[in-house]
Amino acid sequence: MKEKDFTTELACRLNWDRQEVDTMLTLLGNVMGEKLGNMDIIQIQGWGQFDTREQVERLLVSSGNGKQNILIPPKRVTRYKPASVLKMYLKTLDPHE
């Protein structure tokens, strides 16, 4: 599903204008990005948990010639862990629909 399709579907279900939904999703993304950037945990009941971890720098050794080593700098990685309720619901869905 593309972003425009998602926004249109959500607007229909909420009886909102598509522009309102687009604005709300943008604001939600901004807030979540700010919180995750501050290393906070975001937990949404029934949906799951988002958190940010620091990945340490590491050395990548080329397997081709074994001489070229690349230092991968440290970075932050966002992770998502779905809620158990969501996992159970997804298991009940028909994969052919």
N, CA, C and O atoms as a printed pandas DataFrame, in Angstrom:
     atom_number atom_name residue_name chain_id  residue_number  x_coord  y_coord  z_coord
0              1         N          MET        A               1    0.850   -1.171    0.000
1              2        CA          MET        A               1    0.000    0.000    0.000
2              3         C          MET        A               1    0.895    1.233    0.000
3              4         O          MET        A               1    1.829    1.335    0.795
4              5         N          LYS        A               2    0.605    2.146   -0.880
5              6        CA          LYS        A               2    1.380    3.380   -0.966
6              7         C          LYS        A               2    0.860    4.392    0.050
7              8         O          LYS        A               2   -0.251    4.270    0.565
8              9         N          GLU        A               3    1.694    5.395    0.323
9             10        CA          GLU        A               3    1.345    6.390    1.338
10            11         C          GLU        A               3    0.025    7.079    1.019
11            12         O          GLU        A               3   -0.798    7.282    1.911
12            13         N          LYS        A               4   -0.182    7.438   -0.236
13            14        CA          LYS        A               4   -1.408    8.129   -0.623
14            15         C          LYS        A               4   -2.623    7.242   -0.396
15            16         O          LYS        A               4   -3.657    7.713    0.076
16            17         N          ASP        A               5   -2.504    5.950   -0.732
17            18        CA          ASP        A               5   -3.604    5.010   -0.519
18            19         C          ASP        A               5   -3.902    4.850    0.969
19            20         O          ASP        A               5   -5.061    4.812    1.381
20            21         N          PHE        A               6   -2.842    4.756    1.765
21            22        CA          PHE        A               6   -3.013    4.618    3.210
22            23         C          PHE        A               6   -3.707    5.841    3.798
23            24         O          PHE        A               6   -4.628    5.712    4.605
24            25         N          THR        A               7   -3.261    7.027    3.391
25            26        CA          THR        A               7   -3.845    8.269    3.899
26            27         C          THR        A               7   -5.313    8.386    3.497
27            28         O          THR        A               7   -6.149    8.807    4.297
28            29         N          THR        A               8   -5.618    8.018    2.270
29            30        CA          THR        A               8   -7.004    8.066    1.793
30            31         C          THR        A               8   -7.884    7.085    2.563
31            32         O          THR        A               8   -8.993    7.432    2.970
32            33         N          GLU        A               9   -7.395    5.864    2.763
33            34        CA          GLU        A               9   -8.157    4.847    3.506
34            35         C          GLU        A               9   -8.394    5.286    4.942
35            36         O          GLU        A               9   -9.500    5.148    5.464
36            37         N          LEU        A              10   -7.354    5.815    5.582
37            38        CA          LEU        A              10   -7.483    6.280    6.964
38            39         C          LEU        A              10   -8.464    7.448    7.058
39            40         O          LEU        A              10   -9.253    7.518    8.000
40            41         N          ALA        A              11   -8.420    8.355    6.098
41            42        CA          ALA        A              11   -9.345    9.492    6.076
42            43         C          ALA        A              11  -10.785    9.013    5.945
43            44         O          ALA        A              11  -11.680    9.551    6.596
44            45         N          CYS        A              12  -11.011    8.011    5.111
45            46        CA          CYS        A              12  -12.373    7.459    4.948
46            47         C          CYS        A              12  -12.863    6.832    6.243
47            48         O          CYS        A              12  -14.004    7.046    6.653
48            49         N          ARG        A              13  -11.996    6.057    6.883
49            50        CA          ARG        A              13  -12.412    5.371    8.111
50            51         C          ARG        A              13  -12.652    6.334    9.268
51            52         O          ARG        A              13  -13.501    6.076   10.121
52            53         N          LEU        A              14  -11.910    7.445    9.304
53            54        CA          LEU        A              14  -12.062    8.424   10.389
54            55         C          LEU        A              14  -13.060    9.527   10.064
55            56         O          LEU        A              14  -13.389   10.347   10.920
56            57         N          ASN        A              15  -13.537    9.542    8.826
57            58        CA          ASN        A              15  -14.395   10.638    8.336
58            59         C          ASN        A              15  -13.701   11.987    8.472
59            60         O          ASN        A              15  -14.313   12.973    8.883
60            61         N          TRP        A              16  -12.427   12.020    8.124
61            62        CA          TRP        A              16  -11.619   13.235    8.134
62            63         C          TRP        A              16  -11.260   13.594    6.701
63            64         O          TRP        A              16  -11.395   12.790    5.778
64            65         N          ASP        A              17  -10.802   14.821    6.549
65            66        CA          ASP        A              17  -10.251   15.264    5.270
66            67         C          ASP        A              17   -8.874   14.615    5.101
67            68         O          ASP        A              17   -8.143   14.455    6.078
68            69         N          ARG        A              18   -8.516   14.241    3.866
69            70        CA          ARG        A              18   -7.230   13.592    3.619
70            71         C          ARG        A              18   -6.061   14.480    4.033
71            72         O          ARG        A              18   -5.038   13.975    4.497
72            73         N          GLN        A              19   -6.197   15.783    3.874
73            74        CA          GLN        A              19   -5.135   16.722    4.269
74            75         C          GLN        A              19   -4.938   16.717    5.783
75            76         O          GLN        A              19   -3.810   16.816    6.267
76            77         N          GLU        A              20   -6.047   16.599    6.536
77            78        CA          GLU        A              20   -5.948   16.523    8.002
78            79         C          GLU        A              20   -5.187   15.266    8.426
79            80         O          GLU        A              20   -4.323   15.318    9.302
80            81         N          VAL        A              21   -5.513   14.156    7.805
81            82        CA          VAL        A              21   -4.844   12.897    8.124
82            83         C          VAL        A              21   -3.364   12.989    7.778
83            84         O          VAL        A              21   -2.514   12.542    8.549
84            85         N          ASP        A              22   -3.057   13.561    6.633
85            86        CA          ASP        A              22   -1.661   13.719    6.227
86            87         C          ASP        A              22   -0.892   14.581    7.227
87            88         O          ASP        A              22    0.248   14.270    7.569
88            89         N          THR        A              23   -1.512   15.657    7.691
89            90        CA          THR        A              23   -0.880   16.544    8.682
90            91         C          THR        A              23   -0.654   15.802   10.003
91            92         O          THR        A              23    0.409   15.917   10.611
92            93         N          MET        A              24   -1.666   15.038   10.442
93            94        CA          MET        A              24   -1.536   14.302   11.706
94            95         C          MET        A              24   -0.453   13.232   11.623
95            96         O          MET        A              24    0.301   13.041   12.577
96            97         N          LEU        A              25   -0.368   12.534   10.492
97            98        CA          LEU        A              25    0.671   11.517   10.346
98            99         C          LEU        A              25    2.063   12.138   10.299
99           100         O          LEU        A              25    3.019   11.561   10.817
100          101         N          THR        A              26    2.178   13.309    9.681
101          102        CA          THR        A              26    3.461   14.019    9.657
102          103         C          THR        A              26    3.868   14.434   11.062
103          104         O          THR        A              26    5.025   14.277   11.451
104          105         N          LEU        A              27    2.915   14.965   11.823
105          106        CA          LEU        A              27    3.203   15.360   13.205
106          107         C          LEU        A              27    3.569   14.150   14.065
107          108         O          LEU        A              27    4.483   14.221   14.887
108          109         N          LEU        A              28    2.854   13.042   13.874
109          110        CA          LEU        A              28    3.173   11.818   14.613
110          111         C          LEU        A              28    4.587   11.353   14.303
111          112         O          LEU        A              28    5.339   10.984   15.205
112          113         N          GLY        A              29    4.945   11.372   13.033
113          114        CA          GLY        A              29    6.295   10.989   12.629
114          115         C          GLY        A              29    7.351   11.892   13.233
115          116         O          GLY        A              29    8.411   11.423   13.648
116          117         N          ASN        A              30    7.065   13.199   13.285
117          118        CA          ASN        A              30    8.014   14.151   13.871
118          119         C          ASN        A              30    8.217   13.891   15.365
119          120         O          ASN        A              30    9.347   13.892   15.854
120          121         N          VAL        A              31    7.116   13.667   16.083
121          122        CA          VAL        A              31    7.204   13.413   17.525
122          123         C          VAL        A              31    7.949   12.107   17.790
123          124         O          VAL        A              31    8.820   12.044   18.658
124          125         N          MET        A              32    7.595   11.055   17.029
125          126        CA          MET        A              32    8.273    9.776   17.223
126          127         C          MET        A              32    9.757    9.884   16.899
127          128         O          MET        A              32   10.589    9.327   17.614
128          129         N          GLY        A              33   10.095   10.594   15.829
129          130        CA          GLY        A              33   11.496   10.779   15.466
130          131         C          GLY        A              33   12.273   11.520   16.538
131          132         O          GLY        A              33   13.416   11.176   16.840
132          133         N          GLU        A              34   11.645   12.541   17.114
133          134        CA          GLU        A              34   12.300   13.314   18.179
134          135         C          GLU        A              34   12.518   12.445   19.417
135          136         O          GLU        A              34   13.601   12.453   20.003
136          137         N          LYS        A              35   11.495   11.699   19.811
137          138        CA          LYS        A              35   11.610   10.847   21.003
138          139         C          LYS        A              35   12.649    9.740   20.794
139          140         O          LYS        A              35   13.461    9.477   21.681
140          141         N          LEU        A              36   12.626    9.098   19.638
141          142        CA          LEU        A              36   13.602    8.045   19.368
142          143         C          LEU        A              36   15.011    8.616   19.247
143          144         O          LEU        A              36   15.985    7.955   19.607
144          145         N          GLY        A              37   15.118    9.835   18.744
145          146        CA          GLY        A              37   16.413   10.507   18.680
146          147         C          GLY        A              37   16.983   10.788   20.057
147          148         O          GLY        A              37   18.199   10.862   20.233
148          149         N          ASN        A              38   16.096   10.945   21.035
149          150        CA          ASN        A              38   16.517   11.162   22.429
150          151         C          ASN        A              38   16.686    9.846   23.183
151          152         O          ASN        A              38   16.856    9.840   24.402
152          153         N          MET        A              39   16.638    8.719   22.442
153          154        CA          MET        A              39   16.804    7.380   23.006
154          155         C          MET        A              39   15.657    6.993   23.942
155          156         O          MET        A              39   15.834    6.142   24.815
156          157         N          ASP        A              40   14.483    7.608   23.770
157          158        CA          ASP        A              40   13.304    7.233   24.549
158          159         C          ASP        A              40   12.671    5.987   23.948
159          160         O          ASP        A              40   12.938    5.639   22.797
160          161         N          ILE        A              41   11.836    5.321   24.728
161          162        CA          ILE        A              41   11.078    4.162   24.266
162          163         C          ILE        A              41    9.643    4.610   24.028
163          164         O          ILE        A              41    9.051    5.302   24.855
164          165         N          ILE        A              42    9.091    4.206   22.886
165          166        CA          ILE        A              42    7.701    4.512   22.569
166          167         C          ILE        A              42    6.938    3.197   22.588
167          168         O          ILE        A              42    7.266    2.267   21.851
168          169         N          GLN        A              43    5.924    3.127   23.430
169          170        CA          GLN        A              43    5.121    1.925   23.510
170          171         C          GLN        A              43    3.675    2.282   23.210
171          172         O          GLN        A              43    3.089    3.145   23.864
172          173         N          ILE        A              44    3.105    1.609   22.215
173          174        CA          ILE        A              44    1.722    1.840   21.819
174          175         C          ILE        A              44    0.958    0.555   22.125
175          176         O          ILE        A              44    1.226   -0.496   21.544
176          177         N          GLN        A              45    0.002    0.659   23.048
177          178        CA          GLN        A              45   -0.725   -0.522   23.515
178          179         C          GLN        A              45   -1.432   -1.206   22.351
179          180         O          GLN        A              45   -2.125   -0.562   21.564
180          181         N          GLY        A              46   -1.248   -2.504   22.254
181          182        CA          GLY        A              46   -1.873   -3.289   21.205
182          183         C          GLY        A              46   -1.133   -3.256   19.879
183          184         O          GLY        A              46   -1.499   -3.972   18.947
184          185         N          TRP        A              47   -0.094   -2.431   19.783
185          186        CA          TRP        A              47    0.640   -2.322   18.530
186          187         C          TRP        A              47    2.090   -2.746   18.700
187          188         O          TRP        A              47    2.606   -3.526   17.900
188          189         N          GLY        A              48    2.754   -2.237   19.740
189          190        CA          GLY        A              48    4.124   -2.654   19.979
190          191         C          GLY        A              48    4.986   -1.559   20.574
191          192         O          GLY        A              48    4.500   -0.539   21.062
192          193         N          GLN        A              49    6.289   -1.810   20.515
193          194        CA          GLN        A              49    7.266   -0.914   21.135
194          195         C          GLN        A              49    8.371   -0.563   20.146
195          196         O          GLN        A              49    8.881   -1.419   19.423
196          197         N          PHE        A              50    8.724    0.707   20.135
197          198        CA          PHE        A              50    9.844    1.213   19.337
198          199         C          PHE        A              50   10.935    1.655   20.289
199          200         O          PHE        A              50   10.652    2.303   21.297
200          201         N          ASP        A              51   12.174    1.318   19.987
201          202        CA          ASP        A              51   13.292    1.827   20.771
202          203         C          ASP        A              51   14.497    2.041   19.859
203          204         O          ASP        A              51   14.522    1.591   18.714
204          205         N          THR        A              52   15.476    2.728   20.390
205          206        CA          THR        A              52   16.684    3.048   19.638
206          207         C          THR        A              52   17.882    2.486   20.377
207          208         O          THR        A              52   17.995    2.620   21.596
208          209         N          ARG        A              53   18.770    1.858   19.634
209          210        CA          ARG        A              53   19.996    1.296   20.200
210          211         C          ARG        A              53   21.196    1.891   19.483
211          212         O          ARG        A              53   21.124    2.260   18.310
212          213         N          GLU        A              54   22.294    1.976   20.207
213          214        CA          GLU        A              54   23.558    2.395   19.618
214          215         C          GLU        A              54   24.284    1.165   19.100
215          216         O          GLU        A              54   24.477    0.198   19.838
216          217         N          GLN        A              55   24.684    1.195   17.850
217          218        CA          GLN        A              55   25.530    0.134   17.314
218          219         C          GLN        A              55   26.967    0.627   17.379
219          220         O          GLN        A              55   27.272    1.719   16.902
220          221         N          VAL        A              56   27.843   -0.163   17.962
221          222        CA          VAL        A              56   29.235    0.242   18.099
222          223         C          VAL        A              56   29.928    0.173   16.738
223          224         O          VAL        A              56   29.469   -0.514   15.825
224          225         N          GLU        A              57   31.034    0.894   16.625
225          226        CA          GLU        A              57   31.783    0.810   15.373
226          227         C          GLU        A              57   32.380   -0.580   15.227
227          228         O          GLU        A              57   32.686   -1.254   16.211
228          229         N          ARG        A              58   32.535   -0.986   13.986
229          230        CA          ARG        A              58   33.068   -2.327   13.749
230          231         C          ARG        A              58   33.936   -2.310   12.503
231          232         O          ARG        A              58   33.847   -1.406   11.672
232          233         N          LEU        A              59   34.767   -3.321   12.393
233          234        CA          LEU        A              59   35.689   -3.442   11.282
234          235         C          LEU        A              59   35.147   -4.466   10.300
235          236         O          LEU        A              59   34.854   -5.602   10.673
236          237         N          LEU        A              60   35.015   -4.058    9.042
237          238        CA          LEU        A              60   34.542   -4.945    7.993
238          239         C          LEU        A              60   35.748   -5.382    7.175
239          240         O          LEU        A              60   36.454   -4.559    6.591
240          241         N          VAL        A              61   35.971   -6.679    7.143
241          242        CA          VAL        A              61   37.109   -7.224    6.416
242          243         C          VAL        A              61   36.603   -7.770    5.092
243          244         O          VAL        A              61   35.681   -8.585    5.065
244          245         N          SER        A              62   37.202   -7.326    3.993
245          246        CA          SER        A              62   36.817   -7.794    2.672
246          247         C          SER        A              62   37.253   -9.235    2.510
247          248         O          SER        A              62   38.419   -9.568    2.726
248          249         N          SER        A              63   36.314  -10.094    2.128
249          250        CA          SER        A              63   36.649  -11.505    1.985
250          251         C          SER        A              63   37.325  -11.792    0.642
251          252         O          SER        A              63   37.900  -12.865    0.457
252          253         N          GLY        A              64   37.260  -10.845   -0.293
253          254        CA          GLY        A              64   37.855  -11.057   -1.606
254          255         C          GLY        A              64   39.363  -11.151   -1.576
255          256         O          GLY        A              64   39.938  -12.145   -2.020
256          257         N          ASN        A              65   40.009  -10.117   -1.053
257          258        CA          ASN        A              65   41.466  -10.142   -1.029
258          259         C          ASN        A              65   42.018  -10.138    0.402
259          260         O          ASN        A              65   43.210  -10.366    0.607
260          261         N          GLY        A              66   41.167   -9.882    1.374
261          262        CA          GLY        A              66   41.591   -9.924    2.763
262          263         C          GLY        A              66   42.458   -8.761    3.192
263          264         O          GLY        A              66   42.891   -8.712    4.343
264          265         N          LYS        A              67   42.725   -7.821    2.297
265          266        CA          LYS        A              67   43.607   -6.709    2.650
266          267         C          LYS        A              67   42.848   -5.407    2.892
267          268         O          LYS        A              67   43.319   -4.542    3.632
268          269         N          GLN        A              68   41.698   -5.266    2.285
269          270        CA          GLN        A              68   40.964   -4.020    2.410
270          271         C          GLN        A              68   40.012   -4.100    3.601
271          272         O          GLN        A              68   39.042   -4.858    3.577
272          273         N          ASN        A              69   40.286   -3.329    4.619
273          274        CA          ASN        A              69   39.443   -3.267    5.806
274          275         C          ASN        A              69   38.717   -1.933    5.810
275          276         O          ASN        A              69   39.292   -0.897    5.477
276          277         N          ILE        A              70   37.449   -1.971    6.190
277          278        CA          ILE        A              70   36.643   -0.755    6.249
278          279         C          ILE        A              70   36.134   -0.603    7.669
279          280         O          ILE        A              70   35.601   -1.549    8.249
280          281         N          LEU        A              71   36.296    0.596    8.235
281          282        CA          LEU        A              71   35.797    0.883    9.573
282          283         C          LEU        A              71   34.379    1.440    9.433
283          284         O          LEU        A              71   34.186    2.518    8.871
284          285         N          ILE        A              72   33.399    0.710    9.938
285          286        CA          ILE        A              72   32.009    1.149    9.917
286          287         C          ILE        A              72   31.791    1.982   11.174
287          288         O          ILE        A              72   31.979    1.474   12.280
288          289         N          PRO        A              73   31.395    3.267   11.033
289          290        CA          PRO        A              73   31.228    4.127   12.209
290          291         C          PRO        A              73   30.016    3.712   13.047
291          292         O          PRO        A              73   29.123    3.021   12.556
292          293         N          PRO        A              74   29.989    4.135   14.308
293          294        CA          PRO        A              74   28.833    3.818   15.151
294          295         C          PRO        A              74   27.587    4.523   14.620
295          296         O          PRO        A              74   27.678    5.572   13.983
296          297         N          LYS        A              75   26.429    3.936   14.891
297          298        CA          LYS        A              75   25.182    4.557   14.449
298          299         C          LYS        A              75   24.046    4.132   15.366
299          300         O          LYS        A              75   24.162    3.177   16.134
300          301         N          ARG        A              76   22.944    4.868   15.262
301          302        CA          ARG        A              76   21.746    4.536   16.019
302          303         C          ARG        A              76   20.799    3.759   15.115
303          304         O          ARG        A              76   20.623    4.081   13.940
304          305         N          VAL        A              77   20.199    2.732   15.693
305          306        CA          VAL        A              77   19.289    1.876   14.944
306          307         C          VAL        A              77   17.964    1.816   15.699
307          308         O          VAL        A              77   17.938    1.561   16.903
308          309         N          THR        A              78   16.865    2.053   14.983
309          310        CA          THR        A              78   15.540    1.960   15.576
310          311         C          THR        A              78   15.019    0.545   15.397
311          312         O          THR        A              78   15.117   -0.038   14.317
312          313         N          ARG        A              79   14.463    0.002   16.472
313          314        CA          ARG        A              79   13.915   -1.352   16.436
314          315         C          ARG        A              79   12.435   -1.296   16.771
315          316         O          ARG        A              79   11.974   -0.400   17.479
316          317         N          TYR        A              80   11.704   -2.262   16.252
317          318        CA          TYR        A              80   10.274   -2.388   16.533
318          319         C          TYR        A              80    9.994   -3.805   17.025
319          320         O          TYR        A              80   10.419   -4.780   16.405
320          321         N          LYS        A              81    9.290   -3.911   18.125
321          322        CA          LYS        A              81    8.880   -5.215   18.654
322          323         C          LYS        A              81    7.353   -5.198   18.721
323          324         O          LYS        A              81    6.774   -4.453   19.512
324          325         N          PRO        A              82    6.693   -6.025   17.884
325          326        CA          PRO        A              82    5.227   -6.018   17.889
326          327         C          PRO        A              82    4.660   -6.558   19.195
327          328         O          PRO        A              82    5.270   -7.400   19.855
328          329         N          ALA        A              83    3.489   -6.061   19.553
329          330        CA          ALA        A              83    2.796   -6.529   20.751
330          331         C          ALA        A              83    2.297   -7.943   20.518
331          332         O          ALA        A              83    2.022   -8.328   19.381
332          333         N          SER        A              84    2.179   -8.721   21.589
333          334        CA          SER        A              84    1.721  -10.106   21.463
334          335         C          SER        A              84    0.296  -10.168   20.919
335          336         O          SER        A              84   -0.048  -11.107   20.202
336          337         N          VAL        A              85   -0.534   -9.181   21.251
337          338        CA          VAL        A              85   -1.903   -9.129   20.731
338          339         C          VAL        A              85   -1.884   -8.987   19.217
339          340         O          VAL        A              85   -2.663   -9.638   18.519
340          341         N          LEU        A              86   -1.005   -8.147   18.712
341          342        CA          LEU        A              86   -0.891   -7.947   17.270
342          343         C          LEU        A              86   -0.369   -9.199   16.582
343          344         O          LEU        A              86   -0.847   -9.566   15.508
344          345         N          LYS        A              87    0.606   -9.855   17.195
345          346        CA          LYS        A              87    1.142  -11.096   16.624
346          347         C          LYS        A              87    0.057  -12.155   16.518
347          348         O          LYS        A              87   -0.060  -12.828   15.494
348          349         N          MET        A              88   -0.740  -12.308   17.577
349          350        CA          MET        A              88   -1.814  -13.300   17.551
350          351         C          MET        A              88   -2.846  -12.959   16.483
351          352         O          MET        A              88   -3.344  -13.851   15.796
352          353         N          TYR        A              89   -3.168  -11.691   16.337
353          354        CA          TYR        A              89   -4.135  -11.268   15.320
354          355         C          TYR        A              89   -3.610  -11.567   13.920
355          356         O          TYR        A              89   -4.354  -12.062   13.073
356          357         N          LEU        A              90   -2.351  -11.275   13.673
357          358        CA          LEU        A              90   -1.775  -11.511   12.348
358          359         C          LEU        A              90   -1.731  -12.993   12.004
359          360         O          LEU        A              90   -1.839  -13.355   10.832
360          361         N          LYS        A              91   -1.577  -13.849   12.995
361          362        CA          LYS        A              91   -1.575  -15.293   12.750
362          363         C          LYS        A              91   -2.948  -15.792   12.309
363          364         O          LYS        A              91   -3.046  -16.799   11.608
364          365         N          THR        A              92   -4.015  -15.088   12.720
365          366        CA          THR        A              92   -5.365  -15.521   12.366
366          367         C          THR        A              92   -5.787  -15.076   10.970
367          368         O          THR        A              92   -6.786  -15.568   10.446
368          369         N          LEU        A              93   -5.047  -14.155   10.359
369          370        CA          LEU        A              93   -5.413  -13.655    9.034
370          371         C          LEU        A              93   -5.163  -14.703    7.960
371          372         O          LEU        A              93   -4.226  -15.496    8.051
372          373         N          ASP        A              94   -6.007  -14.694    6.955
373          374        CA          ASP        A              94   -5.821  -15.584    5.799
374          375         C          ASP        A              94   -4.785  -14.955    4.885
375          376         O          ASP        A              94   -4.987  -13.830    4.427
376          377         N          PRO        A              95   -3.682  -15.639    4.602
377          378        CA          PRO        A              95   -2.618  -15.040    3.780
378          379         C          PRO        A              95   -3.034  -14.830    2.327
379          380         O          PRO        A              95   -2.330  -14.139    1.590
380          381         N          HIS        A              96   -4.146  -15.398    1.896
381          382        CA          HIS        A              96   -4.567  -15.281    0.508
382          383         C          HIS        A              96   -5.542  -14.134    0.278
383          384         O          HIS        A              96   -5.997  -13.932   -0.847
384          385         N          GLU        A              97   -5.868  -13.385    1.316
385          386        CA          GLU        A              97   -6.812  -12.264    1.153
386          387         C          GLU        A              97   -6.081  -11.010    0.773
387          388         O          GLU        A              97   -6.703   -9.963    0.592
